[in-house]
Each structure stands twice: as C-alpha cells, then as structure tokens.
Amino acid sequence: MKTRRFLAALAALLTLGASSLPAHAAWPEKPIRLVVPWPAGGSSDAAARLVARHLGDRLKQPVIVDNKAGASGNIGTADVAKAAPDGYTLLLSSGPFSVNPSLYRTLPFDTVKDFAPVAQIANTPTVLVVHPSTPAQTMQDFIKLAQDPAKPLAVATPGNGSAQHLALELLKKKAGLSINHIPYKGGAVALNDLLGAQVPAMMSGFPEAAPHIKAGKLRALAVTTASRSSFLPQVPTLVEMKLADAGTAGWNGIHVPAKTPPELVARLHDEINAVLDMPEVKEQLGALGFEVRRTSQKEFAAFVTDQMARWAEAVQLSGARLD
C-alpha cells in the first residue's frame, strides 16, 4: 500500500513539474505557418517557399506557406498581427511593410508595436528600364528626354504608392524631371505594356525585369541601391550619379507577432541564418534576383526603422495617400 501511495505521489509530482514548464519548451511540436501577403507565383512567394522548405527540414516540422494577398500586403500582415505569439505563425515582410504606415491613413495593425523582427532574408534592386525604341542609351539621355515641361515623359510603375512609384518621385524631385507617372495594377501588367512599347520607361523590381533585360528586350539605365548590384555591375546607381541622396532596395525578411518569447525569436533567427548560409539557397535566391542579406536581429530592426523613415519622406514628396 505504501509503495502504491509513493508511486502515485511521484507521478503527481512529475506531472506538476511537466505542467510548470514553458509551453514552448519543446517547440516546434507542430507545423509552422508562414504568411505571405502576396499572391502565389511572384518572386517574393518563390523566395518564401525556398526558405520555408529548408527551414522546415532544420526544425523537423513543415513550414507551410499561406498566401493571404490584398490591400498592398495589409490583409496578410493584419492576420499575423492577430495571431498567437507562440512561434507558429510567421510573416514574410517586405518593402510595403515599411511603406504602408506612411502611405495609408489607417491600418488594422501597428507595424512597430505589433511585430518583432526576426531576420532579414534578401535585398533586390529597383531598376529604371526603357524599351529599346526609347532614345535613351544612358541615364544622362533619359534626363534630357524628361526635362521638357511641355512633353512629360511617361514612366510606368506597379501602382500608386508602390516602392517603385516612390523611388520615381524622389528621382523626379532630385533631378527636376518632367514625368507623367503611369500607375498600373501590378508589375506584370506594366511590364507587358513596356515590352509592347505602350509606355517608354518603367521603374521595376529587378526580379520581374531581369529576364527581359537579359534577353535584350529592355535596357537598364540605373538601379536604386546604394552600391552597384552584383546582378547588373555595369549599370550605375542613382546615388553615384548624384541623383539620389541614399540608396533604396526591395527586401524580404521574417517578422513574428509581438510578445513571441525571445528565445523562440532567437532560435528562428539562428535557423533562418543557417538556411541562408547554404550554398544552394544562395544560388537559388540569386537565380530569382535576390541578394542574400544575413543580419543580426538588431541590424534587421535598425534596417526596417531606417526604411520607414526614408519612405515616410518619399510619401510626403509624392503626395500619395491611400484610405
């Protein structure tokens, strides 16, 4: 009888001890959801799926991509803001994450308070491209074409308030250009019209324009990054030509809901960086038009803060505001 009582007491003690452990002690115990706030099939989606596959292998749990597109990324971002901070919901953050707080009058989340930065994944340049029939072989030629107030030069972008639109507005102000901004509903539609010479020029994300530049169907005149892109080493930057005060770039990273336990955030950061160190991942991201960016959590947080400040200025200059 005494033996039975002792064993029962021991079992109760062990159960109590186990229940007092943090709920995330054995994380991850189930699949992880990576919310991509963009449609399936785009370059950011492809990058997310690549990282998710290898991250899942390392964590021994699948990382499932969940596309929740709409409202310039705000629908998927809001979904993550409301998710439990338990390490099982991640957000693929990108340029609009740092643009939208200035662009939209109201948002269903607070970019600073509702999220914790985990790791940056990659950067990609914005590139100014022209149709081969456009009489601009260089950026200097382009500036000459766009200086006649009586004949504003049409330049397409993926849409009002996009990073490409804002980069165009900064260039327009800095160089004193006469530009007729043509906003499209997405980069693919704009590129189709550019390839068909319906518009002479476009500010485009590099991954979308890359195959057409390589095929000679488009001519790249400048990139917006602070230094020349390894993808287009022969193409000058706006910064080096004194046409921009600072570089800008498209980017992708991972955020989680605020209040996610710091040890889980640190584990995710280390595992993602380990994925980015894999040669095959670097090669495949490069093929998609992305340059790997391996940063600390503090560096990534500082990067996003800097991007928010830069884009706030650009939004103010452009006058672009959305409800």
NORSULTA-V686741 format. One record per backbone hydrogen bond with DSSP energy under -0.5 kcal/mol. CO is the residue of the C=O (numbers start at 1). NH is the residue of the N-H. Records with the same first field share a line. If there is no record, write none. Layout:
CO=NH  NH
//
This chain:
1=5
2=6
3=7
4=8
5=9
6=10
7=11
8=12
9=13
10=14
11=15
12=16
13=17
14=18
15=19
16=20
18=21
22=25
24=27
32=34  64
33=35  90
34=36  66
35=37  92
36=38  68
37=70
39=42
42=46
43=47
44=48
45=49
46=50
47=51
48=52
49=53
50=54
51=55
52=56
53=57
54=58
55=59
56=60  61
62=32  64
63=65
64=34
65=67
66=36  68
68=76
70=73  75
71=74
73=77
74=78
75=79
76=80
77=81
78=82
80=83
84=86
85=261
88=33
89=257
90=35
91=93  255
92=37
93=253
94=97  98
95=98  99
96=100
99=102  103
100=104
103=322
109=111
110=114
114=258
116=256
119=254
121=293
122=252
123=291
124=250
125=206
126=224
127=129  204
128=221  222
129=202
130=219
131=134
134=136
138=142
139=143
140=144
141=145
142=146
144=147
146=178
147=149
148=151
153=180
154=201
155=182
156=203
157=184
158=186
159=162
162=166
163=167
164=168
165=169
166=170
167=171
168=172
169=173
170=174
171=175
172=176  177
177=179
178=153
179=181
180=155
181=183
182=157
184=186
186=190
187=191
188=192
189=193
190=194
191=195
192=196
193=198  199
194=197
200=131
201=156
202=129  204
204=127
205=209
206=210
209=212  213
210=214
211=215
212=217  218
213=216
217=132
219=130
222=128
223=238
224=248
225=239
232=235
234=236
236=223
237=241
238=243  244
239=242
250=124
251=95
252=121  122
253=93
254=118  119
255=91
256=116
257=260
261=264  265
262=266
263=267
264=268
265=269
266=270
267=271
268=272
269=273
270=274
271=275
272=276
273=277
275=278
278=281  282
279=283
280=284
281=285
282=286
283=287
284=288
285=290
286=289
290=292
291=123
293=295
296=300
297=301
298=302
299=303
300=304
301=305
302=306
303=307
304=308
305=309
306=310
307=311
308=312
309=313
310=314
311=315
312=316
313=317
314=318
315=319  320
322=105
//
